[in-house]
Amino acid sequence: MIEHGALTVDLPKIDYICQKNTFTGSCGAFRYRLYPEEAGEAKVVTAAVYADHCYEIEDAAGRVTRESFEYTNDGIAKAEEWIAAQYDAYCAKA
């Protein structure tokens, strides 16, 4: 779990992701999502951040930023850090 100003990122562990679940969260208009993906033969955990509207609208408009991480609890911890950094960038623009 990362507490970062107004943002608290507490992503589920790998056992949640192994069941092909998607996790979403938000802080005001800043939104994020974590989901499993297959990259060729490998599995990864992908984090995505976006703002203002739902994921589908922002994705169709090309306004979603994504990063992939190892399919492990360490990868999920790195995703939490990445989301917090993206939140900082989002706040700097506001």
MOFENSUL-V579624 format. One record per pair of residues at least 12 apart in sequence whose C-alpha atoms are under 7 Angstrom apart, sorted by the first residue. I is the first residue (numbers start at 1). J is the second residue. Records with the same first field share a line. If there is no record, write none. Layout:
# MOFENSUL-V579624
I=J, J
This chain:
# MOFENSUL-V579624
2=80
4=84
7=27
9=80
11=80
13=73, 76
14=72, 73
17=35, 36
20=36
21=35
22=34, 35
23=35
29=51, 52
30=50, 51, 52
31=49, 50, 51
32=48, 49, 50
33=47, 48, 49
34=46, 47, 48
35=47
43=71
44=68, 69, 70, 71
45=68, 69, 70, 71
46=66, 67, 68, 69
47=66, 67, 68, 79
48=64, 65, 66, 67
49=64, 65, 66
50=63, 64, 65
